[in-house]
Amino acid sequence: MKSLRCVVVGCGRMGLAHAERLAADPRASLTGFFDADRDSATQLRDLFAPDAEVFESAEEAFSQADADAAIICTPTSLHASHVKAAARHDLHVLCEKPLGATRDEILDLIDLSHSRSDLHFMLGYQRRFWAIYRRMKEEIESGRWGNIVGVTAVNTERWQQTIAGTWRDDPDINYGGYLGDAGSHRLDNLFYLTGLSLSELAARSTKSGSRVEIVTLVNGELRDGTNREVPFSLSFVGNSNSFHEELFIHCEKADLIVRDFQFFIGQDDKVKLVELPPEQSGRESTQNPVNGFLDLVYGAAENISPFECALPVFDMTTAILDSARSRNS
């Protein structure tokens, strides 16, 4: 099988993660790297692909890397220009989230993905690929537990402590702070798992001494295709001292629960662990956006994270921040 030749643009934390996965997959090869900090790109090149080239600009990387695909891990404000440039050079695209900094950018990129049927465009919402959440989605869609009657989620992370001096603490680049960055995975997961849409919400948020939002609390209602209302409560705490993720999908006959990457079903005041194979459990399961992207390009799987999934996340993030700012003013 011919390997998919990939160029990585943006060589920070996610560029490192994706490059490592690509280097480990025989279906892929790394042909080039670019980062505004040349040392970061050189470091990844030396780690994973010594024969690859380090480029002076994203445009140069797309045009000269002898690549079939672009892995875009740059700051959100650059995604639109980088995705469009990659497409101009006929490259398949795996783009990190969030897809764009504005709603118009997202709509333009969705239109682009539709207009280029010869290329594949995937957004790196990692939880869509994890077996634990795909199993949870299967349970919801089976209908055996009845309708969803509520959603509760708690997300805490040592995030604020890591962003000082980086683009993540710049409100002009990182729209929404912790909510818009790490929290976007959780919002996307909510829509992916439930198939519900946003009805209304109220939110509170604080920067906690940073330049971007750090702690955000949200209550509101979602709705299904029949306009049945489903209450929800979400908390995003980006200045915690530890990582914790807990999601409850409350159904009529059971609670479906993911707690720190373990899956439980709760009934009659009892909570039972659902055993998954070791390679399908935990935060670092074998399923990830790189695997999914390669499966997509090679025709082994459908696109479960198309650019369209960015729009409800952006709209909900905007509604949360607007609500929080109106209450804080």
C-alpha positions in Angstrom: 0.0 0.0 0.0 1.3 3.4 -0.9 1.8 5.6 2.2 -0.1 8.8 2.6 2.5 11.6 2.5 1.7 14.2 5.2 2.9 17.6 6.0 2.4 18.9 9.6 1.7 22.6 9.9 1.9 23.7 13.5 4.3 21.8 15.7 3.1 22.4 19.2 1.4 20.0 21.5 -1.1 18.7 18.9 1.4 18.7 16.1 3.6 16.5 18.2 0.7 14.1 19.1 -0.4 13.8 15.4 3.2 13.4 14.1 3.9 10.6 16.6 0.7 8.8 15.5 1.5 9.2 11.8 5.1 8.0 12.3 3.7 4.9 14.0 1.2 4.0 11.2 2.6 2.2 8.2 -0.1 3.8 6.0 1.5 7.3 6.5 4.8 9.0 6.0 5.9 12.5 7.1 7.5 14.7 4.4 7.5 18.1 5.9 7.0 20.4 8.9 6.4 24.1 9.5 6.0 26.1 12.6 6.4 29.9 13.2 9.0 28.7 15.8 11.4 26.9 13.5 13.0 25.1 16.4 9.7 23.3 17.1 9.4 22.1 13.6 13.0 21.0 13.5 12.5 19.1 16.7 9.6 17.1 15.3 11.5 16.5 12.1 14.4 15.1 14.0 12.2 12.9 16.2 10.0 11.4 13.6 11.2 11.9 10.0 14.9 12.9 9.7 14.6 12.9 5.9 11.7 15.4 5.9 12.1 19.1 5.2 11.5 22.0 7.5 9.8 24.9 5.7 9.9 28.7 6.2 6.1 29.2 5.7 2.9 27.3 5.6 2.4 28.2 2.0 5.9 26.8 1.2 5.0 23.6 3.2 1.8 23.0 1.3 3.4 23.7 -2.1 6.8 22.0 -1.7 6.4 19.1 0.8 5.6 16.5 -1.9 2.6 15.7 0.2 -0.9 14.2 -0.2 -2.4 15.5 3.0 -2.0 18.4 5.4 -2.2 18.1 9.2 -3.1 21.6 10.5 -2.4 22.3 14.1 -1.9 26.0 14.1 -3.8 28.6 16.3 -7.5 28.8 15.5 -7.2 32.3 13.9 -5.0 30.7 11.1 -7.2 27.7 10.4 -9.3 29.2 7.6 -6.3 30.5 5.6 -4.3 27.3 6.1 -7.2 25.0 5.1 -7.9 27.0 2.0 -4.2 27.0 1.1 -3.9 23.3 1.6 -7.0 22.7 -0.7 -5.5 25.0 -3.4 -2.6 22.5 -3.5 -4.9 19.5 -3.7 -4.2 18.2 -0.2 -6.5 16.2 2.0 -7.0 18.0 5.3 -7.1 17.0 9.0 -7.6 20.2 10.9 -7.5 20.7 14.6 -10.4 22.2 16.4 -11.9 24.8 16.6 -12.4 25.0 12.8 -12.6 28.8 12.6 -12.5 32.0 14.6 -15.8 33.3 13.2 -19.1 31.8 12.0 -18.4 33.1 8.5 -15.0 31.4 8.4 -16.7 28.1 9.4 -19.4 28.4 6.8 -16.8 29.2 4.1 -14.8 26.1 5.1 -17.9 23.9 5.1 -18.7 25.2 1.6 -15.1 24.4 0.5 -15.4 20.9 1.8 -18.5 20.4 -0.2 -17.1 21.9 -3.4 -14.0 19.7 -3.4 -15.4 16.2 -3.7 -11.9 15.0 -4.7 -10.5 15.8 -1.3 -11.3 14.7 2.2 -11.7 17.2 5.1 -11.9 16.1 8.7 -12.0 18.0 12.0 -10.0 16.6 14.9 -12.7 16.2 17.5 -11.0 13.3 19.2 -13.9 12.0 21.3 -15.8 11.0 18.2 -13.2 8.4 17.6 -12.8 7.0 21.1 -14.5 3.6 21.5 -15.9 4.4 24.9 -18.0 7.3 23.4 -19.0 5.3 20.4 -20.3 2.6 22.6 -22.2 5.2 24.6 -23.7 6.5 21.4 -24.7 3.0 20.4 -26.5 2.5 23.7 -28.4 5.8 23.3 -29.4 5.0 19.8 -30.5 1.5 20.6 -33.6 2.9 22.3 -33.4 0.3 25.1 -33.0 3.0 27.7 -35.8 5.3 26.5 -35.6 9.0 25.6 -32.9 11.3 27.0 -34.4 13.3 29.9 -31.3 15.3 31.0 -27.6 15.8 30.5 -25.1 16.7 33.2 -21.3 17.2 32.7 -18.4 18.2 34.8 -15.0 19.1 33.3 -12.0 20.2 35.3 -8.4 20.6 34.1 -5.1 22.1 35.0 -5.3 24.4 32.0 -4.8 28.0 33.2 -1.5 27.0 34.7 -0.1 26.0 31.3 -1.2 28.9 29.0 0.8 31.9 30.3 2.7 33.4 27.4 1.1 31.2 24.8 -1.6 31.9 22.1 -4.1 30.2 24.3 -4.1 33.2 26.6 -4.7 35.7 23.8 -8.4 36.5 23.4 -7.9 37.6 19.8 -6.6 34.1 18.9 -8.3 31.8 21.4 -12.0 32.6 21.2 -13.7 31.5 24.4 -10.7 30.5 26.5 -10.9 27.2 28.2 -14.5 26.8 27.0 -13.6 27.5 23.3 -10.4 25.4 23.3 -10.5 22.3 25.4 -14.2 22.7 26.2 -15.1 22.5 22.5 -14.4 18.8 22.6 -17.1 18.4 25.3 -19.7 20.5 23.4 -19.1 18.6 20.2 -19.4 15.3 22.2 -22.7 16.4 23.5 -24.1 16.9 20.0 -22.4 13.8 18.7 -23.8 11.5 21.4 -27.3 12.8 21.7 -28.3 14.2 18.3 -30.0 17.1 20.2 -29.8 20.8 19.4 -29.6 23.9 21.5 -32.8 25.5 22.7 -31.8 28.1 25.3 -29.2 28.7 28.0 -27.9 30.9 30.8 -24.2 31.1 31.7 -21.7 32.6 34.1 -18.0 32.9 33.3 -14.8 34.4 34.8 -11.2 34.9 33.6 -9.8 34.2 37.0 -6.9 36.5 36.4 -6.1 35.4 32.9 -6.9 37.2 29.7 -9.4 34.5 28.5 -12.3 32.7 30.0 -11.2 30.1 32.6 -14.3 29.0 34.5 -17.7 28.7 32.8 -21.0 27.4 34.2 -24.0 26.7 32.0 -27.6 25.7 32.4 -30.3 25.4 29.8 -32.4 23.2 27.6 -31.7 21.1 24.5 -34.4 19.8 22.1 -35.0 16.8 19.9 -36.6 16.6 16.5 -40.1 16.8 18.0 -39.2 19.9 20.0 -39.2 17.9 23.3 -37.1 19.9 25.8 -34.2 18.2 27.6 -32.6 20.2 30.5 -28.8 20.3 30.8 -26.1 21.5 33.1 -22.4 21.9 32.2 -19.4 23.1 34.1 -15.9 23.9 32.7 -13.3 24.6 35.3 -9.9 25.4 33.7 -8.0 26.2 36.8 -8.4 22.9 38.7 -5.4 21.0 40.0 -6.4 17.8 38.4 -8.1 16.4 35.3 -11.6 15.1 35.7 -14.3 14.4 33.1 -17.8 13.2 34.0 -20.7 13.0 31.6 -24.2 11.8 32.5 -26.8 11.1 29.8 -29.9 10.6 31.9 -32.4 8.4 30.0 -35.9 7.2 31.1 -34.6 3.8 32.2 -31.0 4.3 33.0 -28.1 6.8 33.4 -25.3 6.3 30.9 -22.1 7.6 32.5 -18.6 8.2 31.4 -16.4 9.0 34.3 -12.7 9.6 33.7 -12.7 7.4 30.6 -14.7 4.5 32.1 -18.2 3.7 31.0 -21.0 2.9 33.5 -24.7 2.2 33.4 -26.7 3.3 36.4 -30.1 1.7 37.3 -32.0 1.4 40.6 -29.4 3.3 42.6 -26.7 0.9 41.4 -23.9 1.8 39.0 -22.3 -1.0 36.9 -19.0 -0.7 35.1 -19.2 -1.7 31.4 -16.0 -3.6 30.6 -14.3 -2.6 27.3 -11.2 -4.2 25.8 -8.0 -2.6 27.1 -7.2 -1.0 23.7 -10.6 0.6 23.6 -10.6 2.1 27.1 -8.8 5.0 28.8 -7.8 8.4 27.5 -5.2 7.0 25.2 -7.2 4.4 23.4 -6.0 3.2 20.0 -8.8 5.2 18.3 -7.9 8.9 17.5 -8.4 11.4 14.7 -5.2 10.3 12.8 -6.5 6.7 12.6 -9.9 8.0 11.5 -8.4 10.3 8.9 -6.3 7.5 7.4 -9.3 5.2 7.4 -11.3 7.9 5.6 -8.6 8.6 2.9 -8.1 4.9 2.3 -11.9 4.2 2.1 -12.0 2.0 5.2 -14.5 4.3 7.1 -16.8 7.2 6.7 -16.1 10.7 7.9 -17.5 10.8 11.4 -16.0 14.3 12.0 -16.9 16.4 9.0 -16.4 20.2 9.0 -20.2 20.6 9.5 -19.9 19.5 13.2 -18.0 22.8 13.9 -21.1 24.9 13.5 -23.3 23.9 16.4 -20.2 24.0 18.7 -19.4 27.5 17.6 -23.0 28.7 17.9 -23.3 27.2 21.4 -20.0 28.7 22.5 -21.1 32.1 21.2 -24.4 31.8 23.1 -22.7 30.8 26.3 -20.2 33.7 26.1 -22.9 36.2 25.2 -25.0 35.1 28.1 -22.1 35.2 30.5 -21.0 38.6 29.4 -24.5 40.1 29.7 -24.7 38.8 33.3 -21.2 40.1 34.1 -21.8 43.6 32.7 
